[in-house]
Each structure stands twice: as structure tokens, then as C-alpha cells.
Amino acid sequence: MEHWPLRRLVLRTPRLELRPDDDAGLDELAAVAYGGVHPPEEMPFGEEWTDADPRYLGRGILQYYWGERAALAPQRWSVHFLVRLDGRVIGTQRLGAGDFAITREVHTGSWIGLRHQGQGIGTEMRAAVVLFAFDHLGAQVARSAANAENPRSLGVSRRLGYRRDGTTTVVRRGRRTEDVRLVVTPSTLVRPAWTLGVDGYTEECRALLGGISPG
């Protein structure tokens, strides 16, 4: 019996490989964060984790992902895929859900290192997890959100066919800001020209995430 069925799950796109986080990969991810995730004058995240004391940023990153992994259960889960380009971790793409077996809804979030931004990688990695959610898990809705002042993230959603679904007021660095909520469905998704490769999606993995049984 495989006690951690996500261990062998892997998603592949033309340029990227996405695997659920592991300890060695998290060390690489922390190094990416130290290299910069956004310009210092910007704050794209609702939780201002990149403002942490540099002495403790790496430890905080590991503790956060350890906690998410430990809390994962069929009723509520977040899978944090480490995104690799040419074998090296460059960021992370989250796919999460609550009571997925009933709601059939997922939500996503991501970040990549500054040096890899502006190359279409954000679109490719988001497309990977949304295709996995729709075509393998049986999701009917995928949701996301982005700071209204973050054109890069909003551009990813636009290219994939998301539509606006309202706004939420969020405080960032003591300032009132606005998040744009976004939604896409299997019928409105702008599918990429490439086909997603999926390995390691076993029956145990399906059961853990609440996916629909084949047939």
C-alpha cells in the first residue's frame, strides 16, 4: 500500500514538470524566494510572506508547506506542485479544494522567481493544473484571484479564458486594495495547443483528492 499516493504524481507540459512538494524541492524553492519574487515596491500576495525577516524567510517557507502537507485530507486539500524547468525548481503552483467530492470546484494560486517571469511560464503551469482538475479529477469550476494592480496574473487568467466574478477588498501593507475574483469552466477554458502528460494518478491518489472514478 502506498501511504502517500501523491509521491509519484507528475504533470508534464512542453517545458515544465510539476510534482507535489517534497523536502529537497522545498529547499530549492526557498532559494528561489531569496532570489526575488516581485519588485520590492509591489505586494501581489494577500499574505505578505515575502516581507518576512530574511533570517527566517526560508524556515517560514518550509514550515508553511509542511503544515499544508500535514493537513491534507479528502475533505480539504491543497496540493502545492513544485514547478521545474530543465530540472530546477523555479516556483510553485497550488491546486486546492474543500469538499471537492460535492462541490467539484478547485482554486489555484502560484508564484515563480522574478528571473523566470515574462516567458509564459505562469500560463503554462496554471493550464497544467486546471487541465488536470477538469480532465482527471472531474472538476466543473476552477477559481482564482489576483490583485487588481497585478497585470501579469490577470493576463494569465485572461489568456486561459477566465471571466471576472466580482471583487474582494484586501489590506496590503496597511493599504486598502482590491482583488479580482476569476472563474473558468471546462466549456470556457482556452485550451493550449499541447497535451498535458499525467503520470502516477493512481486509484489511491484519486480517492485522496475526491476525484471521479473512471467510467
N, C-alpha and C positions, 0 to 999 in steps of 0.2 A: 504494500500500500504506500502511495506517495503522500506523505503527511503535509507537504507544502506544494500543491499542484501547480502553483504559478511559477515554480522554479524553472520549468522548461518552456514556458510560453514565450514566443518571439514573433514580432511583427516586422515585416521587411518591405521597404519601398525601394525605388530605384537607387537612392543614395543612402538611406538610413536603416539602422537596425534598432528596434525598440524592445527592451526587456524589462520586466518588473525589477525594482531596485534590489540590489544586494550590497553587502558591506564594502566590498572592494570598489564597486562602482560609485558608492556614495562618497568615498574618499576623493575620487576623480571629480565628482560633482561639486564638492566643496572647493576644490582648486579652481574650477570654472567660476564659481561665485566670487572668489577672491580676485579674479581677473576682471570683474566688472560685468554687470547685468543690464544696467541702464545708466544714462548720464546722471551725474550727481545732482543736478538741478531738477530732475524728474523723479516721480514716485508712482509707478504704474500699479503697485500692489495695494490691496485694501489693508493687508497686514504689513507693516513697514519693516520686514525682516532684514532687508539689506542695509538698514540704518543701525544694525546691531554693532556693538563694540567689536572691532576686528579681532581682538584677542579671543572672543568667544563665538564668532560667527560660524566657524567650522563645526564646533561642538554642537551648537544650536541646530545646524542643518541635520547632522546625524541624529540627534535626539528627536527632531520633528518626524523624520521619515521612519525611524524605529517605532515611534508611537503610532503612526498611521498603519504600519505593517502589523503591529501587535493587535490593533483594534479591528482589523479586517474580519468581517463576518458576512454571511449571506444577507442579513437584514440591512446592513450599511457597510459599504466598502469604498475605498479609494485605492486604485492601483496606480502607482507612480512609475511610469515607464522611463528608464534611463535611455536617452537618445544618443546613439553612437554614429559618428561619421568617420569612415576609414578606421574603425575600431576604437576610437577615442570618444569618451563621454563629452557631449557639448551642451547638454541641458536635460530637461525633464518634461514629460507630458503626462498629465494626470487624467484619468478616466474614473469617475465615481458615480455612485448611485445610492439611493435609500429605498428600501423595499422594492428593489428592481423587479422581482417576480410579479409584482402587482402593477407598479407604475409604468414600467417599460420606458423609463426616462433616465438618461445619463447626463452628466455635466462634465465639462472639461476645463482645464487650466494648464498653463505651461510657462516656461521661461528657458531661454538659451543665452549663452555667453555673448557679449557685445560683438566680439570678432566674427561671429557666425551669423549675425543678423543682416537683413537686407539681401539674402540669397535665395529666398523662397523656402527655406528650411522650415520655418514656422507653419507655413501652409501644408507642407508635405507631412509633417508629424501630426498635425491636427487631423488631416484627412485619414491618416492611418488608423487612429483610434476611433474615429467616427465610423469608418467603414467596418472596422471590427465590431463595433457596437451594433450597427444595423444588420450586417450580413451574417454575423456569427452568434451574437448574443440574442438577437431578436428585438433590439430597441426600436421604439416608434418615434422617439423625440430625443434630440440632443440639444442641451442648453449651454450657453457660455455667457460671459460678461466681460466688459472692458471699460477702462477709464475713458470717458468722452474725450480726454486730451491725449489718448494713445492711438494715433492713426495707424501704427503698424499692426496692432492687434485687431483693430476694427477692419483693416484691409484683409487680414486673413479670413475673417468671418464673411466679408463681402464676396471674396473670391470663391468661397465654398457654398454660397447660396443662402447663408443665414439671413433672417429678417429681424428687424427691431421688435422687441417685445416689452417696451417700457423702459423706465429708468429707476435707479435707486440712489439716494443721497448717501455719500460716504465721506468721512472725515479723513483727510490725509495730511500728515504733518501739521495738524491743527487748523487745516483749511477745509471749508466745505467744497466738495467736488461731486461729480455725477458719474455713476457707472451706467453704461448702456447694456441692458439685457438683450440677449440674442437667442434665436431658436432656429433649428433646421430639422427637417423630417426626411425620410427616405425619398419622398417624391420631389422635394425641393433641393436636395443636395446636388451640387455641381460636382459630379464625379470626375476624378482625374483620368488621364488617358492610360495610366498604368494600372496594373492589378496588384492588390495587396497580397503579399505572401504571409501565411499564418502557419506556424508550427507549434506543437505542444499544447494545442487546445483540446485537452482530454475531457472525458466524462466527469472526472473529479473537479477539473477546472470549471466546467460548465455549471456543476452543482454549487460550487462555492460562490459563483457570481450570479446565480439565479437565471442562467441562460435557458432559452427554449431548447427542448430536446429535438434532435433532427427527426424529420418526418412527422 
